[in-house]
Amino acid sequence: QVQLVESGGGSVQAGGSLRLSCAASGITYSTYCVAWFRQTPGKEREGIAIIVTGGRFTDYADSVKGRFTLSQDNAKNTVYLQMNSLKLEDTAMYYCAAYLGACLVGPPKFTRNIFAYWGQGTQVTVSS
């Protein structure tokens, strides 16, 4: 049974940092494309960061580029999203997702329906 479990969310002041974790069981991250999405009420789920199979390459949405950093610990089967310089607009529910195989390139890389596995989400709230 595949399970992705996010953790690390919480409340932080603008300019602060948080590190989200996504621990996997039932799959091996080194062979999966893994991404983080976020969603606020009334808006579509937005892909923000993706880590290429094996953790060799990462890519980010413009909204988080330069502030968020992905990393992968294959020994712990966990992907981390380090979020720095948080802004009010980063407030959202954050989800990790994965599918077996290589990540797509370009805009299709965040196509939601290609991600077979999703976590339950972790809330991030940024306040002024």
Secondary structure, 3 states (H helix, E strand, C coil): CCEEEEECCEEEECCCCEEEEEEEECCCHHHEEEEEEEECCCCCCEEEEEECCCCCCEEECCCCCCCEEEEEECCCCEEEEEECCCCHHHCEEEEEEEEECCCCCCHHHHCHHHCCEECCCEEEEEEC
